[in-house]
Every structure is written in structure tokens, then in C-alpha cells.
Amino acid sequence: MIRLENLGKSFGKFDAVREVSLEVPKGAFLVLVGPSGCGKSTMLRMLAGLETPTSGRIVFGKDTVSDGEKGWTIDPARRNVGLVFQSYALWPHMTVAGNVDWPLKVAGLGKPERRQRTDEVLRLLAIDGLAGRYPNEISGGQQQRVAIARMIAPRPGILLFDEPLSNLDAKLRVEMRTELLRVHRATGATSVYVTHDQVEAMTMASHVAVLNGGRVEQFDPPAGLVADPHTAFVATFVGTPPANLVPVSALPPMLAQDLPADASAMYRPEDLSVSTGAGATSLAFDFAEASPVAGRVMITGTREDRRLTAVVDGAPAFAVGDTAHFVLPPKPAAIFAANGERLS
Ligand SMILES: Nc1ncnc2c1ncn2[C@@H]1O[C@H](COP(=O)(O)OP(=O)(O)OP(=O)(O)O)[C@@H](O)[C@H]1O
């Protein structure tokens, strides 16, 4: 179990992480997701013991491992965590097996046990055939597997990942997601995974914390974020494609009449349709693109700095720049106040 209680981190006057409270059970796969600069890495570094919180506490199981009020933290080597970064940081002068063996040697394990554990994790990551190679003799994806094998070999109870797949190409990234989840399950550890990619978050997580400006805007399972976004930020950040947010002032008068004038209305792409002619509940946008998604078509329109997305079964053929009329449903799926809070 990992529990964060009012966790905060300030650098001078700047609050990088503010009042974060959440709890996940043992075996959870917690993803911290949010835009650049929202405080994800700072949170992970506090979990790793590389950064001392300035307020609040971090609890692993029954043990407090960092206390911001008292200003102490248990150092990384003594808190039962494994950490994998974006850069693999393998030792170039050691073989694959040597890299995996090193932390076990440092931990003082005997040779037979080290050998057995190294073989076991290399097999788990399907890189046992590469044991004798050096890092510069294997691909980026294979290096990432070695970094993960090295992390799990000492059997930490908590696995921490900082954007581990961002250096891999798109296809490999998708494969490695599945692979990482398999490793996570096989170890029985609790994982915390940092990414700015909401698709990664939504496909991998058992629990997601959406961060914005150092705060957790919502903490829920992936399906909960899409079904019931608590803030305008979450509504437009998650989902494939994310929901549309339209200021009430820009809605057709018929749809705007009962809504607060300074609010925004959320419409799901699948609730919109697209037509060549204007209607009482449609908005005119410039057709930007159409792309096939799982047997349906995703249509995107732009106008000034706004974008609207519809996912439909079929639509008239538009050319780029044509006016496309996006027909809105009678009621929005949610309404958000000007400050982003959900009203209904
Ligand atoms: N040592 C530091 N001193 C001062 N400010 C810092 C320090 N470390 C991080 N920050 C600031 O804290 C904020 C959060 O940084 P952090 O690296 O946690 O963000 P992030 O969400 O991981 O971003 P990215 O996805 O770009 O890595 C940023 O505005 C950053 O500039």
C-alpha cells in the first residue's frame, strides 16, 4: 500500500506539488499523468527518496518513509523501491547479465542466488539470449528491458517508472506497455508510473492521478475519468479522442438558453453528428481532417483557436476548408464553471 498525506514540495516560493492525498492498495498500478511541468517527476522523486517533501507524509505499508513536517526521508537504498528512468543508464562496460547482477552483488547476495535471480528476470523479460552482450550491442528496446530486469532483480516492493517508454518508437511503445504490465503482475509489486501520455495512462493504470499545476485534479480508475470528469481540465485531457468543451457563449441560442452564460458545456465526440447544412443545434467549423477509428470515422473541425471532434459512422465527403456543421445533442454531458469546476 502507498499512502500520500497532504504531500507538498516547494522549491523556494514555487509550489511544484501541492496537498496531494491519495492511497493505492498493494499490487496497484498507479499512473501519474499530466502536462509538462505539472509536478509528476517531483512526486516520483519524492516516492523514490531522492527529494524530501516540504509538507505532508509518504507511507509505504505501515511505515512512514518521508515526513515533510519533520523534514526527513529514508534514503533510496533503504526504502524497498526500484526506479527506471527514461534514459536506461546501463553500465557500458558490463554485459547484460553483469548489469542485472550488480545490484544483487551490492545487496550482498551469494553467488548461486544471484545467478538464479539474474536468469529468472532475464527470462521474464525475454532477453536471456542476450546475457553475454554489452549494452552497445543491443537495441534501445532491449536496453530498456535490461534496465527493467535490473530494477526488479532485487525484488523491490514498489516499482517506480519515469516515462520509461518515451525513447522508443510508437510500435515498440505499445508492445512494451503490455510487457511492463506482465512484469508488474509477475512481481506482485505496487507500481507508480509517470507519463504525459494519457493513452498510456488510460491503458495501463488501475488508478490514475491527473495532475495539473502541482495538484491532483482527479484520482480515479481510467473508466471513471472518462465517464465522470470532475474538472474541465480532466474532461479535455483524457479519452480517445477527448471530449469537446464549448463555451456557452459560443453555443447555438437554442442550446444555450438554460445554461450559465460564463460556463462551458462538454459534448462527447460520439454524441455529435456532422452535416453539410446548418441546423438549429449545429455549429459551423472548417473541416480539418477525417480519420478512420475502429470502423468509424473521426472528423475534426477547427475555427479560430477552437477544435471540435465528432466520431460518426459515416459523414459527407468534405474537402479541407469546407464548412462542416457539427450537430450537437440537446443536452451536454457535463457543464463546467469558468474556474473549471464541474457544475452538473
Ligand atoms: N530543483 C528544482 N528547483 C526549482 N524548480 C524545480 C525543481 N525541480 C522541478 N522544478 C519545477 O517544478 C515544476 C514541476 O517539475 P516536474 O519536473 O515535477 O514536472 P513534470 O510534470 O515531471 O514535467 P515534465 O513532464 O516536463 O518532466 C516545474 O515547473 C519545474 O520547473
The ligand as an SDF file (V2000), in Angstrom:
LIG
                    3D

 31 33  0  0  0  0  0  0  0  0999 V2000
   15.0810   21.5330   -8.3110 N   0  0  0  0  0  0  0  0  0  0  0  0
   14.1380   22.3950   -8.7100 C   0  0  0  0  0  0  0  0  0  0  0  0
   14.2270   23.7060   -8.4350 N   0  0  0  0  0  0  0  0  0  0  0  0
   13.2640   24.5730   -8.8250 C   0  0  0  0  0  0  0  0  0  0  0  0
   12.1700   24.2210   -9.5200 N   0  0  0  0  0  0  0  0  0  0  0  0
   12.0260   22.9320   -9.8400 C   0  0  0  0  0  0  0  0  0  0  0  0
   12.9960   21.9410   -9.4600 C   0  0  0  0  0  0  0  0  0  0  0  0
   12.5630   20.7320   -9.9110 N   0  0  0  0  0  0  0  0  0  0  0  0
   11.4040   20.9650  -10.5490 C   0  0  0  0  0  0  0  0  0  0  0  0
   11.0650   22.2680  -10.5100 N   0  0  0  0  0  0  0  0  0  0  0  0
    9.8620   22.8860  -11.0740 C   0  0  0  0  0  0  0  0  0  0  0  0
    8.7400   22.2250  -10.5580 O   0  0  0  0  0  0  0  0  0  0  0  0
    7.7310   22.0530  -11.5770 C   0  0  0  0  0  0  0  0  0  0  0  0
    7.4020   20.5980  -11.7070 C   0  0  0  0  0  0  0  0  0  0  0  0
    8.5050   19.9120  -12.2830 O   0  0  0  0  0  0  0  0  0  0  0  0
    8.4670   18.3730  -12.6480 P   0  0  0  0  0  0  0  0  0  0  0  0
    9.7830   18.0010  -13.2360 O   0  0  0  0  0  0  0  0  0  0  0  0
    7.9990   17.6130  -11.4750 O   0  0  0  0  0  0  0  0  0  0  0  0
    7.3510   18.3570  -13.7510 O   0  0  0  0  0  0  0  0  0  0  0  0
    6.8860   17.1900  -14.7220 P   0  0  0  0  0  0  0  0  0  0  0  0
    5.4060   17.1550  -14.6280 O   0  0  0  0  0  0  0  0  0  0  0  0
    7.6170   15.9510  -14.4310 O   0  0  0  0  0  0  0  0  0  0  0  0
    7.3070   17.7720  -16.1230 O   0  0  0  0  0  0  0  0  0  0  0  0
    7.9300   17.0420  -17.4200 P   0  0  0  0  0  0  0  0  0  0  0  0
    6.8540   16.1690  -17.9720 O   0  0  0  0  0  0  0  0  0  0  0  0
    8.2430   18.2040  -18.3160 O   0  0  0  0  0  0  0  0  0  0  0  0
    9.1370   16.3050  -16.9560 O   0  0  0  0  0  0  0  0  0  0  0  0
    8.3000   22.6700  -12.8480 C   0  0  0  0  0  0  0  0  0  0  0  0
    7.7560   23.9550  -13.0040 O   0  0  0  0  0  0  0  0  0  0  0  0
    9.7880   22.7050  -12.5810 C   0  0  0  0  0  0  0  0  0  0  0  0
   10.3820   23.7710  -13.2680 O   0  0  0  0  0  0  0  0  0  0  0  0
  1  2  1  0
  2  3  1  0
  2  7  2  0
  3  4  2  0
  4  5  1  0
  5  6  2  0
  6  7  1  0
  6 10  1  0
  7  8  1  0
  8  9  2  0
  9 10  1  0
 10 11  1  0
 11 12  1  0
 11 30  1  0
 12 13  1  0
 13 14  1  0
 13 28  1  0
 14 15  1  0
 15 16  1  0
 16 17  2  0
 16 18  1  0
 16 19  1  0
 19 20  1  0
 20 21  2  0
 20 22  1  0
 20 23  1  0
 23 24  1  0
 24 25  2  0
 24 26  1  0
 24 27  1  0
 28 29  1  0
 28 30  1  0
 30 31  1  0
M  END
$$$$
